[in-house]
């Protein structure tokens, strides 16, 4: 057994499986002929001589050190040197250590992974025993299906969140971004969306999350949906390589379920931390920044990740992606937010001012857009939503006028309606994570407006 030949330090719970795979390459008879050796060591990366002709960007290598075998990713290739970013933080690296090419990193998803929590390397971290390997080993760096082979997005679904179902409804196969500053309620809204009943499978990538929140999110949020869910976790204290790999592993698992004809919900929280991880890796390898500290590779990797979601080829299912974007300093035009907004099929904007008023989820219905809304609305619902937005806009643009007493009832019929009805609309849009999802948001709204109060709508507890 290869495990018996490895030092004990090489068989850590986090990387035991990968250490075995790496050792298979490191102990091959022709390992010296097809390998290289460490030339220089720096913070965040090391260089290897003798591998430049054998590797490509994104390949993984197996590094044999005094404590065992470890993995790293090729991040830069020069004629005489290869730059490698190690997977493990604090990996012991010595000059002249042997390094062997491993190739693309692959995982083997299986249906039995549902209900499990794994790390970026496809290894269990929930203490429930080993995972069953699937028959199909998939590279986590796969490309998106060709655009002309994909199905069209046609079918809407209900999220159960009234503010979204009324103003920005979604379709199966859509990619939606949730944009907000820190502490505004992105994760809370994601937890509400994860309970939607329209999906066969749910895959969640928690990237750079606080360690204490992982178990709460998985156990409290998913509830009865846990048995059809897979969670991929890379906490904030893990290496940038693991944080970078978490969304890639998650979407690879989602593709496995999609190819079986299932409708999959993919949640990534957050893509901004994915971009931060890419920035750390790229900066360590010497790539220069081009936009507010972000190197060009960030804006290459974002569309490669996001385009993999969406409808699959004919005969397969869909991946509906809900991505959270952390906007720096509440600036919704920062480079990551601006780039992802142009790739996604819609965006939900959470406003800090609404959260401070106690309106949760703090969704701004005027700033939020679903580019596929017309496929989810009926013609009557589209007209009603347009009318509601006009009332909300009229109500908000006259707020200062009303505060100074400049509003006179009867002088503007539309404003009179807005003053009567918009507060009721705001009340009906309020939802807490403890409530069950709304079965029909438009019916709830009609009931509230008819009775003149949102209190007339029954609240169903969990």
C-alpha positions in Angstrom: 0.0 0.0 0.0 1.3 3.5 -0.9 -0.1 4.8 2.4 2.3 2.6 4.3 5.3 4.0 2.4 4.5 7.6 3.2 5.7 9.4 6.3 3.0 10.0 8.9 3.1 13.8 8.3 2.1 13.2 4.7 -1.2 11.6 5.7 -2.9 14.6 7.3 -6.7 14.4 7.3 -6.9 17.4 4.9 -4.7 16.0 2.2 -4.3 12.3 2.8 -6.1 11.3 -0.4 -4.1 13.8 -2.5 -0.9 12.8 -0.8 -1.5 9.2 -2.0 -2.1 10.4 -5.5 0.9 12.6 -5.5 3.0 9.8 -4.2 2.1 7.6 -7.1 3.8 10.1 -9.4 6.7 10.7 -7.1 7.6 7.1 -6.7 7.3 6.2 -10.4 10.4 4.6 -12.0 10.9 7.5 -14.4 10.1 10.2 -11.9 13.6 11.8 -12.1 13.6 11.8 -15.9 10.2 13.6 -15.9 10.6 15.8 -12.9 12.4 18.8 -11.7 13.8 20.2 -8.5 13.2 23.3 -6.4 15.4 26.2 -7.3 14.3 29.2 -5.2 11.8 29.7 -2.4 9.8 32.9 -1.7 6.7 33.8 0.3 3.7 32.4 -1.5 5.5 30.4 -4.2 8.6 28.5 -5.1 10.3 27.9 -8.5 11.3 24.6 -10.1 14.0 23.9 -12.6 13.6 21.2 -15.2 9.7 21.2 -15.6 9.2 24.1 -18.1 8.8 21.8 -21.1 6.4 19.4 -19.4 3.8 21.6 -17.6 1.1 24.1 -18.6 -0.5 26.9 -16.6 -3.0 25.4 -14.2 -1.3 22.0 -14.0 -0.7 20.5 -10.5 2.6 19.1 -9.4 3.6 16.8 -6.6 6.4 18.1 -4.4 8.4 15.6 -2.3 9.8 17.1 0.9 11.3 15.8 4.1 7.8 15.5 5.6 6.1 13.8 2.7 4.4 14.6 -0.6 2.5 17.9 -1.1 0.6 19.5 -4.0 1.0 22.8 -5.8 -0.4 24.6 -8.9 1.7 25.9 -11.7 1.0 29.7 -11.9 3.8 30.8 -14.2 6.1 29.2 -16.8 9.4 30.6 -18.0 12.0 28.9 -20.3 14.1 27.8 -17.3 11.9 28.1 -14.3 8.3 27.1 -13.3 6.5 29.0 -10.6 4.4 26.9 -8.3 2.0 28.0 -5.6 1.7 25.4 -2.8 -1.8 24.1 -1.8 -0.9 23.8 1.9 -0.1 26.9 3.9 3.3 26.6 5.6 4.4 23.6 3.5 8.1 22.7 4.3 10.0 23.3 1.1 13.8 22.8 0.6 16.2 23.6 -2.2 16.7 20.6 -4.5 13.4 18.9 -3.4 12.0 16.7 -6.2 8.9 18.0 -8.0 6.8 15.8 -10.4 4.1 16.9 -12.9 0.7 15.6 -11.9 -1.5 17.2 -14.6 -5.0 18.7 -14.2 -6.6 18.4 -10.8 -9.7 16.1 -10.9 -12.5 15.1 -8.6 -14.9 12.2 -9.0 -18.4 13.3 -7.9 -21.0 10.8 -6.9 -24.7 10.9 -6.0 -23.8 9.7 -2.6 -22.1 13.0 -1.9 -25.5 14.5 -1.1 -25.8 15.5 2.5 -22.0 15.8 2.9 -19.6 18.7 3.6 -16.2 18.6 1.8 -13.2 20.7 1.3 -11.8 22.2 -2.0 -10.0 18.9 -2.7 -13.1 16.8 -2.7 -12.4 15.3 0.7 -14.9 15.0 3.6 -14.6 17.3 6.6 -17.9 16.4 8.3 -16.6 13.3 10.2 -19.1 11.0 8.4 -16.5 8.8 6.8 -14.9 8.6 3.4 -16.6 9.6 0.2 -17.5 7.2 -2.6 -15.7 8.0 -5.8 -17.8 8.4 -9.0 -16.9 6.7 -12.2 -16.2 10.0 -14.0 -13.1 11.9 -12.9 -13.7 15.5 -13.9 -11.1 18.4 -14.1 -12.2 21.3 -12.0 -11.0 23.6 -14.8 -13.5 22.4 -17.4 -14.8 24.9 -19.9 -18.4 25.9 -20.4 -20.6 24.0 -23.0 -20.5 25.6 -26.5 -23.1 28.4 -26.7 -25.0 27.0 -29.6 -25.5 23.6 -28.0 -27.1 25.0 -24.9 -30.8 24.9 -24.2 -32.8 28.1 -24.1 -33.9 29.4 -20.7 -37.6 29.2 -20.6 -39.0 28.2 -17.2 -39.5 30.5 -14.3 -39.6 29.3 -10.7 -40.6 30.7 -7.3 -37.9 31.5 -4.8 -40.3 32.1 -1.9 -38.8 35.6 -1.3 -41.6 38.0 -2.1 -39.3 41.0 -3.1 -37.6 38.8 -5.7 -40.7 36.9 -7.0 -42.6 40.2 -7.6 -39.9 42.6 -8.9 -37.0 40.4 -10.2 -38.3 36.8 -10.8 -35.9 34.1 -11.8 -35.8 31.2 -14.3 -34.1 27.8 -14.2 -30.6 28.2 -15.6 -30.3 31.8 -14.8 -27.2 33.4 -13.1 -28.0 36.0 -10.5 -25.7 38.2 -8.5 -26.5 39.5 -5.0 -24.6 42.8 -4.5 -24.1 44.2 -1.0 -21.5 45.6 1.4 -20.4 43.7 4.4 -22.9 43.0 7.1 -26.0 44.0 5.1 -27.5 40.5 4.8 -26.1 38.6 1.8 -25.7 35.3 3.6 -29.1 35.6 5.2 -30.8 36.1 1.8 -28.8 33.2 0.3 -30.0 31.0 3.2 -33.6 31.9 2.2 -33.0 31.2 -1.5 -31.4 27.8 -0.7 -34.8 26.6 0.5 -36.5 26.9 -2.9 -38.3 23.7 -3.8 -37.7 24.0 -7.6 -34.4 22.1 -7.5 -33.3 18.5 -7.5 -29.9 19.2 -6.0 -28.2 22.1 -4.2 -24.4 22.7 -4.3 -23.0 25.4 -2.0 -19.5 26.9 -2.1 -18.6 28.8 1.1 -15.4 30.8 0.2 -13.5 32.6 2.8 -16.3 32.3 5.4 -15.8 32.6 9.1 -15.3 29.1 10.5 -17.9 29.4 13.2 -20.6 30.2 10.6 -20.1 27.1 8.4 -22.0 24.7 10.6 -24.7 27.2 11.3 -25.3 27.8 7.6 -25.3 24.2 6.7 -27.4 22.8 9.6 -29.8 25.7 10.2 -30.3 27.0 6.7 -30.7 23.8 4.7 -32.8 21.9 7.2 -34.8 19.3 5.3 -32.9 20.2 2.1 -29.6 18.9 3.6 -30.0 15.5 2.1 -30.1 16.8 -1.5 -27.2 19.3 -0.9 -23.4 19.2 -1.1 -21.4 21.9 0.6 -17.8 22.8 -0.4 -16.0 24.8 2.3 -12.8 26.9 2.3 -12.7 29.1 5.4 -10.9 32.4 5.6 -7.8 30.9 7.4 -7.1 28.4 4.6 -4.6 29.1 1.8 -5.5 31.2 -1.2 -5.2 28.2 -3.4 -7.9 26.3 -1.5 -10.1 29.4 -1.5 -9.6 29.7 -5.2 -10.4 26.0 -5.8 -13.6 25.9 -3.7 -16.0 27.4 -6.3 -14.3 25.4 -9.1 -14.9 22.1 -7.2 -18.4 23.2 -6.4 -19.4 23.9 -10.0 -17.7 20.7 -11.1 -20.0 18.8 -8.7 -23.0 20.8 -10.1 -22.1 19.8 -13.6 -22.1 16.2 -12.6 -25.7 16.4 -11.4 -26.7 18.6 -14.4 -25.4 16.0 -16.9 -27.8 13.5 -15.2 -30.7 15.7 -16.3 -31.3 17.4 -12.9 -32.0 21.0 -12.1 -29.2 22.2 -9.8 -29.0 25.3 -7.6 -25.4 26.6 -7.2 -24.8 29.1 -4.4 -21.3 30.8 -4.2 -20.7 33.0 -1.2 -18.8 34.9 -2.2 -17.2 35.4 -5.7 -15.4 38.4 -4.3 -13.3 36.3 -2.0 -12.7 34.0 -4.9 -11.3 37.0 -6.8 -9.2 38.0 -3.7 -7.7 34.5 -3.6 -6.8 34.7 -7.3 -5.2 38.1 -6.6 -3.1 36.7 -3.8 -1.8 33.8 -6.0 -1.2 36.1 -9.0 0.6 38.7 -7.0 2.9 36.2 -5.4 3.9 34.9 -8.8 4.8 38.4 -10.0 1.7 39.4 -12.1 1.2 43.2 -12.1 -2.1 44.7 -11.0 -4.2 46.6 -13.6 -7.3 47.8 -11.7 -7.3 48.8 -8.1 -4.8 46.1 -7.2 -6.5 43.3 -9.2 -4.3 41.6 -11.9 -5.6 40.7 -15.3 -6.0 37.0 -14.4 -8.9 37.8 -12.1 -10.9 39.2 -15.0 -10.1 36.1 -17.0 -11.1 33.6 -14.3 -14.4 35.2 -13.4 -16.2 34.6 -16.7 -14.6 31.2 -17.0 -16.3 30.3 -13.7 -19.6 32.0 -14.2 -20.1 30.8 -17.8 -20.0 27.2 -16.7 -23.4 27.8 -14.9 -26.6 28.1 -16.8 -28.6 25.7 -19.0 -26.8 22.6 -20.2 -26.8 21.0 -23.6 -30.0 19.4 -25.0 -30.9 16.3 -22.9 -29.3 17.6 -19.7 -30.5 19.7 -16.8 -29.7 23.2 -15.7 -27.4 25.0 -13.2 -29.1 28.0 -11.6 -26.3 30.1 -10.0 -26.9 32.6 -7.2 -23.6 34.4 -6.6 -22.9 36.9 -3.8 -20.7 39.9 -4.5 -19.2 41.8 -1.7 -18.9 45.4 -2.8 -15.9 47.3 -1.2 -17.0 50.3 0.8 -20.6 49.9 -0.5 -19.2 51.0 -3.9 -21.3 49.1 -6.5 -18.9 50.1 -9.3 -15.8 48.5 -7.9 -13.9 46.3 -10.4 -15.3 43.0 -9.3 -18.9 44.1 -9.0 -18.7 45.9 -12.4 -17.2 42.9 -14.1 -19.6 40.3 -12.7 -22.6 42.5 -13.4 -21.9 42.4 -17.1 -21.6 38.6 -17.1 -24.6 37.6 -15.0 -28.3 37.5 -16.0 -29.5 39.8 -13.3 -28.5 41.5 -10.1 -30.2 42.0 -6.7 -29.0 45.1 -4.8 -29.1 45.1 -1.0 -29.0 48.6 0.4 -27.5 49.4 3.8 -30.0 52.2 4.4 -32.9 49.7 4.1 -31.3 47.4 6.5 -30.9 50.3 9.0 -34.6 50.9 8.7 -35.3 47.3 9.6 -36.5 46.2 6.2 -35.2 42.7 5.7 -34.3 41.4 3.2 -33.0 45.0 2.3 -33.6 44.5 -1.4 -33.9 47.7 -3.5 -36.6 46.9 -6.0 -35.7 49.9 -8.2 -32.0 49.0 -8.5 -32.5 45.2 -8.9 -32.9 43.7 -12.3 -33.7 40.3 -13.7 -32.8 40.1 -17.4 -35.1 37.0 -17.8 -38.0 38.4 -15.8 -40.4 38.4 -18.8 -39.9 34.6 -19.1 -41.1 34.2 -15.5 -43.9 36.8 -15.4 -47.3 36.4 -17.0 -48.4 39.5 -19.0 -50.6 40.7 -16.2 -47.9 40.2 -13.6 -45.4 42.2 -15.8 -47.9 45.1 -16.0 -48.5 45.0 -12.3 -44.7 44.9 -11.5 -44.1 47.9 -13.8 -46.9 49.8 -12.1 -45.6 49.0 -8.6 -42.1 50.2 -9.6 -43.5 53.4 -10.8 -45.3 53.9 -7.5 -42.2 53.1 -5.5 -40.2 55.5 -7.6 -42.8 58.3 -7.2 -42.9 57.7 -3.4 -39.1 57.8 -3.0 -38.5 60.8 -5.2 -40.9 62.9 -3.2 -39.7 61.8 0.2 -38.0 65.1 1.0 -40.9 67.1 -0.3 -43.3 65.2 2.0 -40.9 65.6 5.0 -41.0 69.4 4.8 -44.8 69.5 4.4 -44.9 70.3 0.7 -47.3 67.5 -0.2 -51.0 68.3 -0.5 -53.4 65.5 -0.9 -55.4 65.7 -4.1 -52.9 67.7 -6.1 -51.3 64.6 -7.7 -53.4 61.4 -8.0 -50.4 59.1 -8.6 -48.7 60.4 -5.6 -51.8 60.0 -3.5 -51.9 56.3 -4.5 -48.2 55.9 -3.8 -48.5 57.5 -0.3 -51.4 55.0 0.5 -50.0 51.9 -1.0 -46.2 51.9 -1.0 -45.9 51.6 2.8 -48.1 48.5 2.5 -45.9 47.2 -0.3 -42.8 47.7 1.9 -44.4 45.8 4.7 -45.4 42.8 2.6 -41.8 42.6 1.2 -40.4 42.1 4.7 -39.5 38.4 5.5 -37.4 36.8 8.1 -35.4 33.5 7.7 -37.7 32.0 10.2 -40.7 32.2 7.9 -41.5 29.6 5.4 -41.1 30.6 1.8 -44.1 32.5 0.2 -46.2 30.2 -1.9 -47.5 33.0 -4.1 -46.0 36.5 -3.7 -48.6 38.2 -5.9 -51.5 36.7 -4.0 -49.9 37.9 -0.7 -49.5 41.4 -2.2 -53.1 41.5 -3.5 -54.4 40.4 -0.1 -52.4 43.1 1.7 -53.4 45.9 -0.6 -57.1 44.8 -0.5 -57.2 44.9 3.3 -55.0 47.9 3.6 -52.4 46.2 5.7 -49.7 43.6 5.4 -50.8 42.2 8.7 -53.8 40.6 6.9 -51.4 38.2 5.3 -50.8 35.1 7.5 -47.2 34.4 8.3 -46.3 30.7 8.2 -43.6 29.8 10.6 -41.0 27.1 10.1 
